[in-house]
Amino acid sequence: MTQWQFSGDVVILGFGSVARTAIPMIVSRFSPKRIVVLDLLEIDPKLQQSTATEAGLTLIHEPTNSTTGTLRYIHHTLTRTGLRHSLSTIIPPGAITFDFMFGVESLDTLLAVQACGSLYLNSSMEEWEEAPYPTVAALYSRVDDADTDPPRPTAAIDCGANPGLVTHFVRIGLRHMARLWADHAECPTEDKAEIEKLLEDPYAKGVDGRLSCMLDLQTVHISEHDTIAPAADKVDLIDGQFTNTWSINSLRDEWFARGEIAVSPHDYPALPTPGPDDDMTHHHTRHRTLPYPVYMKSRVPVAAAPTAPGSGAEFIGRVVRHPETLEISTVLRHMKHDGTLVGDGVGPTVAFVYRPALATRAAATRPDAHEMPATLITEAAHGPLEGSEAMGAVLVSGRPLPAIWYGSVLTSVESRRLGCKTNATVLQVAVSAVTHMELAMAEPNRGLVMPSDFDSGVAMERAAPLLGYVAAEQFSGMPAGYADLVVKTVPAVDSPL
């Protein structure tokens, strides 16, 4: 297969909020000659024109060889039988393809895009809409078995915010914690020397696992607390609707399904006996399905711009099935000096703890939640918005160290300042997708990759200017055990935590 070279063509599958937010960034970073957007819905002509105008593109309705920056929309439904043919008619060799489709099989799309000679990126893995909702391990076992290896064009999967950015948050937080341990009075001299050596090339293969072992990393929370909402005088605009700051279809899939976590041996006694859906071998992790529902305590920084270390703001969130728990638990398997795994892959417990905005939580408790009209909260429709999106990773060690949170707190005020017409949550996803595509273009023939295959330092250097407050925070008094974090009773919708 020939070496990929950018032709100036960009193909975007799906024209939801992430695509609309990403297009101006795509234009700014890649200077494309032609952008083609495919969606199963008819796009309002006024929205087509305004998107083109705001991005500095010329809206066209027929294919062209123009090199001046054009935008064209295609109304088409991708199907199992017609997927490869449909994509082959719109994706030329040398293109970059962003897959933001809901309910279209990501692996089938990935393979078809690679066959066209295009780079590929998605924000999360999807299955055909009519397919049964799979466990995380089942979803990724198909990916492992697929023929996607080099020298095929790079196909970057799970490159949204979470999954996506959070993997980099974990890896950077781990390195902050390693520096704390190296400076600690109880750190053995040989550990200090090894940490210094590892941090000379901090994202080399095996460094994550070795640091995880040296730090006795016990628990990792993907910690997300969303408080984005319309101002008080606009609340009537969302009355009687199932609202959210990202895909309502995807949220419903996750919220009403059993949670999943990757389990460390220290938490085995606190968890139910493994069931038939639990994967106890995949990538040497211990991926466990939980009863429904499970709530857990986690933390985020106290405010959008904290100025000093402290205990953090505790909140109660739902433990939700999310694919990054599998990638992160795999990356953090404890590793010995010689590069071999400790035991059969011992690592920390990894859980996604999510607290959506109040209006979303309230809608999810209603008996008609699945029938309620879905409404995305946006600046354009409901603004100016208030609140913020706090998303990061909390790392808890078995060493005498504070917990480390690393992540992004993006306020609605900052999101508006950056020109976003959707909301801060969507902006985080779009920034991550564009950043990961930029990294993929620098290494265009790697085959299938995930966020952990990229240099997290470089990724955050490029993404951070659009993510608001990005920093490491220290939290004191954070327990590591599942039993100490899980909440036995379902919290009230309007609970202040």
C-alpha positions in Angstrom: 0.0 0.0 0.0 1.4 3.4 -0.9 2.2 6.0 1.7 -0.8 8.2 2.5 -0.6 11.9 1.5 -3.2 14.5 2.3 -5.2 15.3 -0.8 -7.1 18.2 0.8 -10.3 16.2 1.0 -12.2 16.0 4.3 -15.2 13.7 4.7 -17.5 14.0 7.7 -20.0 11.2 8.4 -22.8 12.6 10.5 -23.8 16.3 10.9 -24.6 16.5 14.6 -23.4 18.9 17.2 -19.8 17.6 17.2 -19.4 17.9 13.4 -20.9 21.4 13.4 -18.5 22.5 16.2 -15.5 20.8 14.6 -15.8 22.2 11.1 -14.3 25.6 11.8 -11.4 23.9 13.6 -10.9 21.5 10.7 -10.6 24.5 8.4 -8.2 26.3 10.7 -5.9 23.4 11.2 -5.9 21.6 7.9 -6.8 24.2 5.2 -8.9 21.6 3.3 -9.8 22.1 -0.4 -13.0 20.2 -0.2 -15.3 19.1 2.7 -18.1 16.6 2.1 -20.7 16.0 4.9 -22.9 12.9 4.7 -26.0 12.6 7.0 -29.1 10.5 7.0 -31.2 13.6 7.7 -32.0 16.5 5.3 -30.0 19.5 6.5 -31.8 22.8 6.5 -30.4 25.0 3.6 -30.0 27.9 6.0 -27.9 25.8 8.4 -25.8 24.6 5.4 -25.1 28.1 4.3 -24.4 29.5 7.8 -22.0 26.6 8.5 -20.1 27.3 5.3 -20.0 31.1 5.8 -18.8 30.9 9.4 -16.0 28.5 8.4 -15.0 30.6 5.4 -16.1 28.0 2.9 -18.1 28.1 -0.3 -21.3 26.1 -0.3 -21.7 23.9 -3.4 -24.2 21.3 -4.4 -22.3 19.2 -7.0 -18.9 17.6 -6.9 -16.0 19.8 -7.9 -12.2 19.8 -8.2 -12.0 23.2 -6.6 -9.0 24.0 -4.4 -10.5 27.1 -2.8 -12.3 25.5 0.2 -15.8 24.1 -0.6 -18.5 22.5 1.6 -21.0 20.0 0.1 -23.8 18.1 1.8 -25.0 14.6 0.9 -28.3 13.3 2.2 -27.9 9.5 2.4 -28.5 6.6 4.7 -25.6 4.1 5.2 -26.7 0.5 5.3 -25.0 -2.8 6.1 -25.2 -4.0 2.5 -24.4 -0.6 0.8 -21.9 0.8 3.2 -18.7 0.1 1.2 -20.1 1.2 -2.1 -21.6 4.4 -0.7 -18.3 5.4 0.9 -16.2 4.5 -2.1 -18.1 7.1 -4.1 -17.3 10.0 -1.8 -14.0 9.2 -0.2 -10.9 9.7 -2.5 -7.4 8.4 -1.7 -5.5 10.8 0.6 -8.7 12.0 2.4 -9.2 12.3 6.1 -12.6 10.9 7.4 -14.3 11.8 10.6 -17.0 9.3 11.7 -19.5 11.0 14.0 -22.4 8.7 13.1 -24.8 7.2 15.7 -26.1 3.7 15.1 -23.8 2.8 12.2 -21.2 0.0 12.8 -17.8 1.7 13.4 -15.7 -1.3 12.5 -17.4 -1.8 9.2 -17.1 1.9 8.4 -13.4 1.9 9.5 -12.5 -1.0 7.2 -14.4 0.6 4.3 -12.6 4.0 4.8 -9.2 2.3 5.0 -10.0 0.5 1.7 -10.5 3.9 0.1 -7.0 5.0 1.1 -8.3 7.5 3.7 -7.3 8.1 7.3 -10.2 7.4 9.8 -11.2 8.8 13.2 -14.2 8.3 15.4 -15.2 9.8 18.7 -16.6 6.5 20.0 -17.2 3.0 18.7 -20.8 2.3 17.5 -22.8 -0.8 16.5 -25.7 -0.9 14.1 -28.7 0.6 15.8 -30.7 -2.5 15.7 -27.9 -4.6 17.3 -28.2 -5.7 20.9 -26.4 -3.4 23.3 -23.0 -5.1 23.9 -20.6 -5.2 26.8 -17.4 -3.2 26.4 -15.3 -6.4 26.1 -17.6 -7.9 23.5 -17.5 -4.7 21.5 -13.7 -4.6 21.4 -13.1 -8.3 20.8 -14.3 -7.8 17.2 -11.9 -4.9 16.8 -9.0 -7.1 18.1 -9.8 -9.8 15.5 -10.1 -7.4 12.5 -7.4 -7.0 10.0 -6.5 -3.3 10.5 -2.7 -3.5 11.0 0.0 -1.4 9.3 0.7 -0.4 6.6 -3.0 0.4 6.3 -3.9 4.1 6.8 -4.1 5.1 10.4 -7.5 4.6 11.9 -7.9 6.3 15.3 -10.8 5.0 17.4 -12.4 6.4 20.6 -10.9 9.8 20.1 -13.6 12.0 21.6 -13.5 13.5 25.1 -14.4 10.3 27.0 -13.3 8.0 25.5 -10.4 10.0 24.2 -9.0 12.9 26.1 -9.5 11.2 29.4 -6.8 8.6 28.5 -4.3 11.5 28.2 -5.6 13.0 31.5 -4.8 9.7 33.2 -1.4 9.3 31.7 -0.4 12.9 32.5 -1.8 12.6 36.0 0.2 9.5 36.5 3.4 11.3 35.8 2.5 14.1 38.2 2.0 11.5 40.8 5.3 9.9 40.0 7.1 13.2 40.5 5.4 13.6 43.9 6.5 10.1 44.9 10.1 10.7 43.7 10.2 13.8 46.0 8.7 12.0 49.0 10.8 11.2 52.0 9.6 7.5 52.0 10.4 6.9 48.3 13.3 4.4 48.1 16.4 5.7 46.4 16.2 3.1 43.6 12.6 4.2 42.9 13.7 7.8 42.6 16.4 6.9 40.2 14.1 4.7 38.1 11.4 7.4 38.0 13.9 10.0 36.8 15.0 7.6 34.1 11.4 6.7 33.0 10.4 10.4 32.8 13.2 11.1 30.3 11.0 9.5 27.7 7.6 9.7 29.5 5.4 8.2 26.9 7.6 5.3 25.7 6.0 1.9 25.6 5.8 0.3 29.1 6.2 3.5 31.1 2.5 3.6 32.1 2.6 0.1 33.5 5.9 0.5 35.3 4.8 3.8 37.0 1.4 2.2 37.9 3.3 -0.6 39.6 5.8 1.7 41.4 3.0 3.9 42.7 0.8 1.0 43.7 -2.0 2.6 41.8 -5.3 1.5 43.3 -8.1 3.4 41.7 -8.8 5.6 38.7 -12.1 7.5 38.3 -13.1 9.1 35.0 -14.8 11.9 36.8 -17.4 14.0 35.0 -19.6 16.6 36.5 -21.9 18.6 34.1 -23.7 21.7 35.4 -24.5 23.3 32.0 -28.0 24.7 31.8 -30.0 27.6 30.3 -30.3 30.8 32.3 -33.3 30.9 34.6 -35.4 33.0 32.2 -34.8 30.3 29.4 -35.7 27.2 31.4 -39.2 27.1 30.0 -37.6 26.3 26.6 -36.7 22.8 27.8 -39.8 22.0 29.8 -41.1 18.5 29.2 -38.1 17.5 27.1 -35.2 15.0 27.7 -32.3 17.4 27.5 -28.6 16.8 27.6 -25.3 18.4 26.5 -24.4 15.6 24.1 -26.1 12.8 22.2 -29.4 11.9 23.9 -29.6 8.6 22.1 -26.1 7.6 23.4 -26.9 8.8 26.9 -30.1 6.8 27.0 -28.1 3.7 25.9 -25.6 4.2 28.7 -27.8 5.5 31.5 -30.4 2.7 31.4 -27.8 -0.1 31.1 -25.9 -1.8 33.8 -22.5 -0.2 34.6 -19.2 -1.8 34.0 -15.8 -1.3 35.6 -12.3 -2.8 35.4 -11.6 -4.4 38.8 -8.4 -4.5 40.8 -7.9 -7.5 43.0 -8.1 -5.3 46.2 -11.7 -4.7 45.3 -12.8 -8.3 44.5 -14.3 -8.9 47.9 -16.6 -5.9 47.6 -18.1 -6.8 44.3 -20.7 -9.3 43.2 -19.6 -12.7 41.9 -18.8 -12.5 38.2 -21.7 -13.2 35.9 -22.0 -14.7 32.3 -21.5 -11.2 30.8 -18.3 -10.5 32.7 -15.0 -10.7 30.8 -12.3 -12.0 33.2 -9.5 -12.5 30.5 -9.7 -9.8 27.9 -6.3 -8.1 27.7 -5.6 -9.5 31.2 -8.1 -7.1 32.8 -11.0 -7.9 35.1 -14.0 -6.3 33.6 -17.1 -6.6 35.7 -20.7 -5.8 35.0 -22.4 -4.2 38.0 -26.0 -4.4 39.3 -28.3 -1.6 38.1 -27.9 1.1 39.1 -24.7 1.8 41.0 -23.8 5.2 42.3 -20.3 6.2 43.5 -18.6 9.2 45.2 -15.9 11.0 43.2 -14.4 14.5 43.1 -13.7 17.4 40.8 -12.0 20.8 41.5 -14.0 23.1 43.7 -14.4 25.8 41.1 -13.7 26.4 37.4 -10.4 28.1 38.3 -9.1 26.6 41.6 -6.0 28.3 43.0 -4.8 25.9 45.7 -4.7 22.1 46.5 -7.5 20.9 48.7 -10.0 18.1 49.2 -11.9 18.8 45.9 -15.7 19.0 45.5 -17.3 15.6 46.2 -20.2 14.5 44.1 -22.3 11.4 43.6 -22.4 10.1 40.1 -23.7 7.0 38.3 -21.2 4.3 37.4 -21.7 4.0 33.6 -20.5 1.6 31.0 -17.8 3.3 29.1 -15.1 2.0 26.8 -12.2 4.0 28.1 -12.2 1.8 31.3 -11.0 -1.1 29.2 -8.2 0.9 27.4 -7.0 2.6 30.6 -7.0 -0.5 32.7 -5.0 -2.2 30.0 -2.5 0.6 29.8 -2.1 0.7 33.6 -1.4 -3.1 34.2 1.4 -3.3 36.7 4.7 -4.0 35.0 8.0 -5.3 36.5 11.5 -3.9 35.8 12.0 -6.5 33.1 8.9 -5.4 31.2 6.8 -8.5 32.2 3.4 -8.1 33.8 2.8 -8.6 37.5 0.8 -11.7 38.0 -1.8 -12.0 35.2 -2.1 -8.3 34.7 -2.8 -6.7 38.1 -3.9 -3.1 37.8 -6.2 -0.4 39.4 -9.9 -0.4 39.5 -11.1 1.9 36.7 -14.6 3.3 36.7 -16.5 6.1 34.9 -18.4 8.2 37.4 -20.8 10.6 35.7 -23.2 13.2 37.0 -25.1 14.9 34.3 -26.9 18.3 34.6 -30.0 18.5 36.8 -32.5 18.7 34.0 -31.0 15.5 32.5 -31.1 13.6 35.8 -34.7 14.7 36.3 -35.8 13.5 32.9 -34.1 10.2 33.3 -36.3 9.4 36.4 -39.5 9.9 34.5 -41.5 6.7 33.4 -41.8 8.2 29.9 -38.0 9.0 29.6 -37.6 6.9 26.4 -40.6 8.7 24.8 -39.8 12.3 25.7 -38.6 14.5 22.8 -34.9 14.8 22.8 -33.3 18.3 23.0 -29.6 19.2 22.9 -28.8 22.2 25.0 -26.9 24.7 22.9 -25.8 28.3 22.9 -27.6 28.9 19.6 -31.0 27.6 20.9 -31.0 28.2 24.6 -28.1 30.6 25.3 -26.3 32.2 26.8 -25.7 29.1 28.9 -24.5 28.8 32.4 -22.5 26.3 34.3 -19.5 24.2 33.3 -18.3 20.8 32.1 -15.7 19.3 34.6 -14.1 16.2 33.2 -10.9 14.6 34.4 -9.3 11.6 35.9 -8.8 11.0 39.7 -5.9 8.7 40.5 -5.6 7.2 44.0 -2.3 5.4 45.1 -1.5 3.0 47.8 1.5 5.2 48.6 1.3 8.0 51.2 0.4 10.5 48.5 -2.7 12.7 47.9 -5.0 11.7 45.1 -4.3 13.5 41.8 -7.0 14.9 39.5 -6.0 16.0 36.0 -8.4 17.3 33.5 -10.4 20.1 32.0 -13.0 22.5 33.5 -14.6 24.3 30.7 -17.1 27.0 31.6 -20.0 28.1 29.4 -18.5 31.6 29.5 -15.1 30.4 28.2 -16.8 28.2 25.6 -18.7 31.2 24.2 -15.5 33.2 24.2 -14.0 30.6 22.0 -16.8 31.0 19.5 -18.6 27.7 20.3 -22.3 27.8 19.3 -23.1 24.4 20.9 -21.8 23.9 24.5 -18.7 23.2 26.5 -19.2 19.4 26.5 -19.5 19.2 22.7 -16.5 21.5 22.4 -14.3 19.1 24.4 -15.3 16.3 22.0 -14.6 18.3 18.9 -11.3 19.6 20.1 -10.2 16.0 20.9 -11.3 14.7 17.5 -9.5 17.4 15.5 -6.3 17.1 17.7 -6.2 13.3 17.3 -6.6 13.6 13.6 -3.7 16.0 13.5 -1.6 13.4 15.3 -2.8 10.7 13.0 -1.8 12.7 9.9 1.8 12.9 11.3 1.9 9.1 11.4 -0.5 8.1 8.5 0.3 4.4 8.0 0.0 2.9 11.6 -3.2 1.0 11.1 -5.6 0.9 14.0 -4.6 3.1 17.0 -6.2 4.3 20.2 -5.5 7.5 22.3 -2.8 5.7 24.3 -0.9 5.1 21.2 -0.2 8.8 20.8 2.2 11.0 22.9 -0.1 12.4 25.6 2.2 15.4 26.2 1.9 16.5 22.5 -1.8 15.8 22.4 -2.5 18.0 25.4 -0.2 20.8 24.2 -2.3 21.1 21.1 -5.7 20.6 22.7 -5.3 22.6 26.0 -5.8 26.1 24.6 -9.4 25.2 23.8 -10.2 23.3 27.0 -10.5 26.1 29.6 -8.8 25.4 32.9 -6.4 22.4 32.5 -4.2 21.4 35.4 -3.3 18.9 38.0 -5.0 19.2 41.4 -4.2 17.3 44.7 -7.1 15.9 46.7 -6.6 14.8 50.3 -8.5 12.1 52.1 -9.7 10.3 48.9 -10.4 6.6 49.7 -9.2 4.0 47.3 -11.6 1.1 47.9 -14.8 0.4 46.0 -16.6 -0.4 49.3 -15.7 3.1 50.6 -16.8 4.9 47.5 -20.1 3.2 46.5 -23.3 4.8 47.6 -25.8 2.3 49.0 -29.0 4.3 48.3 -30.0 6.1 45.1 -29.5 9.8 45.7 -32.3 12.3 45.1 -32.3 13.9 41.7 -31.7 17.4 43.3 -29.1 16.2 45.7 -26.5 18.9 46.3 -23.6 16.4 46.0 
